[in-house]
Amino acid sequence: MEDQKGKIQDAMNRVLASGSFILGNEGRALEEEVAKYVWIDYGIGVANGTDAITLALLYIRHHKSIYADGALVATVANSAPATAVAIRRAGCCPVYVDVLPNGLMDPDDLRRKLHKKIIAVVPVHLYGQIANLEAIDEACDRYDTPIVEDAAQAMGSDLSFRSKREILKCVSFYPTKNLGALGDGGMILTNSPYADLVLRHLRNYGLDRDGNIVIRRGFNSRLDELQAAILRERLKDLDLYNFQRQQIAKKYFQMLHPQVLHREFNSLENYHLFTIRHPNRPWLQDQLLKAGIETKIHYKHPAHKYFIEDMYITLPETQRHCSEVLSLPLWPGMDTTDIVRVCSAVNSNVTT
């Protein structure tokens, strides 16, 4: 971000000079620019990525006239607990689908678990990987179930998938994301003019432009002008930084031992995180730390373990994934010597 400081400061000064801090020109411009970036018609800026999913599900409840809480939503459990929290905040209950070895929703398990009482499916584009939306969409054909993409980590990945049914794409601008604000922020992306209208009401207490309450379940979730202005500047460099991430990931794939790889290189992915898997993760993480290499775990506990009513659900591949996955260092501009050092340390411990 060091090279963006001047542009970010100019953007902040622009907002301060305008005197407009909520629902102003910067937010509207960002909505148009992000929507154009992902080749979609409408973007609705909200306070954060969690709210984006909550509001998208509240819109589906409104559209389907589902007034009682307790509707079911299918999702995965190996992402941040924010996804499950967002579902519950929308008055819904998660139905957990198991994942594939790459950590993405298993379409076959979705087919087994999908039924007419599930009002939406929320696949997670984990680490910037894109879930198999073609197969998920096909599974949703049976009950014409809407899809809400948790694309919190996927800005800059291929979000071009379209369907004959309604799809809402929810992104996050949390500071650590590839397109990150200097605070919180999120956006819902849609091709539906009706969804665009309803979601704008929902994010602002359920009010219309005249201040009348037209939707009862609305709440305060608005992307502020300062963050919108900053994001507009950072969006201009997103492709460059994502390209750098892809080149680093490509070197990882070339150098790392196949035993730790659980996914294939994909030039359409933003490589928000680069993860490996190892059956004795604590030992490997400790060995890497001794070599001066810090790693992270995304995510250590499946989301259903956070809720007492869900904690006895059996998700074998999800549990394995959460117990083995390890994130290696990756950032734009990462030096090749550092990549070689990381790969050498991983490989020397895996092959001993």
QUIPEMO-V125637 format. One record per residue. RES is the residue in one small letter. PSI is psi as a letter, one per 40 degrees, with the letter a starting at -180 (NA if undefined). OMEGA is omega in whole degrees, -180 to 180 (999 if undefined). Layout:
BEGIN
res = <RES/RES>
psi = <PSI/PSI>
omega = <OMEGA/OMEGA>
END
This chain:
BEGIN
res = <m/e/d/q/k/g/k/i/q/d/a/m/n/r/v/l/a/s/g/s/f/i/l/g/n/e/g/r/a/l/e/e/e/v/a/k/y/v/w/i/d/y/g/i/g/v/a/n/g/t/d/a/i/t/l/a/l/l/y/i/r/h/h/k/s/i/y/a/d/g/a/l/v/a/t/v/a/n/s/a/p/a/t/a/v/a/i/r/r/a/g/c/c/p/v/y/v/d/v/l/p/n/g/l/m/d/p/d/d/l/r/r/k/l/h/k/k/i/i/a/v/v/p/v/h/l/y/g/q/i/a/n/l/e/a/i/d/e/a/c/d/r/y/d/t/p/i/v/e/d/a/a/q/a/m/g/s/d/l/s/f/r/s/k/r/e/i/l/k/c/v/s/f/y/p/t/k/n/l/g/a/l/g/d/g/g/m/i/l/t/n/s/p/y/a/d/l/v/l/r/h/l/r/n/y/g/l/d/r/d/g/n/i/v/i/r/r/g/f/n/s/r/l/d/e/l/q/a/a/i/l/r/e/r/l/k/d/l/d/l/y/n/f/q/r/q/q/i/a/k/k/y/f/q/m/l/h/p/q/v/l/h/r/e/f/n/s/l/e/n/y/h/l/f/t/i/r/h/p/n/r/p/w/l/q/d/q/l/l/k/a/g/i/e/t/k/i/h/y/k/h/p/a/h/k/y/f/i/e/d/m/y/i/t/l/p/e/t/q/r/h/c/s/e/v/l/s/l/p/l/w/p/g/m/d/t/t/d/i/v/r/v/c/s/a/v/n/s/n/v/t/t>
psi = <e/d/e/e/d/d/d/d/d/d/d/d/d/d/d/d/d/d/e/h/e/h/f/a/d/d/d/d/d/d/d/d/d/d/d/d/d/e/f/i/d/i/h/h/h/i/d/i/d/d/d/d/d/d/d/d/d/d/d/d/d/d/d/e/f/h/d/h/i/e/i/i/h/h/a/i/e/e/a/i/e/d/d/d/d/d/d/d/d/e/f/i/h/i/h/h/i/i/i/i/d/e/e/i/h/h/d/d/d/d/d/d/e/h/i/e/e/h/e/i/h/g/i/h/g/h/e/e/i/h/i/g/d/d/d/d/d/d/d/e/d/d/e/f/h/i/h/h/h/g/f/d/e/e/h/e/i/h/f/e/h/i/i/d/i/h/h/h/h/h/i/i/f/i/d/e/i/d/g/i/a/f/a/i/i/i/i/h/h/i/e/h/d/d/d/d/d/d/d/d/d/d/e/f/e/e/i/a/d/e/e/h/h/e/h/d/e/i/a/h/g/h/h/i/d/d/d/d/d/d/d/d/d/d/d/d/e/d/d/d/d/d/d/d/d/d/d/d/d/d/d/d/d/d/d/i/h/d/d/e/h/e/i/i/h/h/e/e/i/e/f/d/i/h/i/i/i/h/d/g/d/d/d/d/d/d/d/d/d/d/e/f/h/h/i/i/h/g/i/d/h/i/d/e/e/e/h/d/e/e/e/e/i/h/g/d/d/d/d/d/d/d/e/d/i/h/h/i/h/h/i/h/e/h/i/d/d/d/d/d/d/d/d/d/d/d/d/d/d/d/e/NA>
omega = <-176/-178/-179/-173/-179/-180/-180/179/177/-180/179/178/179/180/180/180/-177/-177/180/-171/179/176/-180/-174/-179/179/180/179/179/179/179/-176/178/178/178/-179/-179/176/178/-169/-171/171/-180/-179/180/-170/-179/-178/178/176/-180/180/179/-179/178/179/174/175/180/176/179/-177/-179/-179/177/-172/-179/175/176/177/-175/179/-180/179/177/-174/-174/176/176/-179/180/-179/179/178/179/179/-180/178/177/179/-178/179/-179/169/-170/178/179/-175/173/178/178/177/-178/-177/178/-178/180/177/176/179/-180/-172/-176/175/-169/179/175/-171/-180/174/-179/172/-179/177/-170/179/-177/173/178/177/-180/-174/178/-180/178/179/178/177/-178/-180/-172/-178/-177/-176/178/179/173/-178/170/-178/-176/-177/-165/177/-176/169/-177/179/-172/-175/176/-177/175/177/-178/176/175/-178/-175/-179/179/175/176/-171/-178/-180/-180/169/-174/174/172/-178/-178/177/178/-180/173/-178/-176/172/-175/177/178/177/178/-179/-176/-178/176/173/-175/-176/-175/176/-176/-176/169/-176/180/178/178/176/-179/176/-172/-174/-178/174/-174/178/-174/176/-175/-172/179/180/179/180/178/-179/177/179/-178/178/-178/-178/-172/-179/180/-179/178/176/178/177/-180/-180/177/179/180/178/176/-179/-179/-171/-174/177/-178/-177/-177/-177/180/-179/180/177/-180/-177/179/-178/-177/-179/173/174/173/-174/169/175/177/-176/176/-175/-179/179/-179/179/179/179/178/179/177/178/179/-178/180/177/179/177/177/14/-168/-177/174/-175/-177/178/179/-174/-172/-178/-177/-163/180/175/180/177/-169/-178/176/-179/178/-179/-177/-180/-175/-170/-179/-179/178/178/174/176/178/-180/179/-174/-179/179/177/178/179/-179/178/-178/179/180/178/-175/-178/179/-180/-173/178/999>
END
